[in-house]
């Protein structure tokens, strides 16, 4: 489908892309990050834990937060914002067709 032009179908295609392609990526990224939060024994070692371990966990936590925020935004776009735009666009097209079809 050509999504260069705004139509309800193009908006629906963007929504489908977000739902089927982007959201699963952010879900998987979050899962990977969560699984790699801690390093198994011996880990960073006593000195490494003090110097690197805390920074590593802090960075992973930050990445998880970012992945969750991106997922939340994309979910809102797909389920609310673009859905609203699609309905409004379809309504506007229907109203124009009715108006043009009327005789003065």
PyMOL commands that set and color helices and strands:
alter all, ss='L'
color gray80, all
select helices_A, chain A and resi 8-35+45-101
alter helices_A, ss='H'
color red, helices_A
deselect
rebuild
show_as cartoon
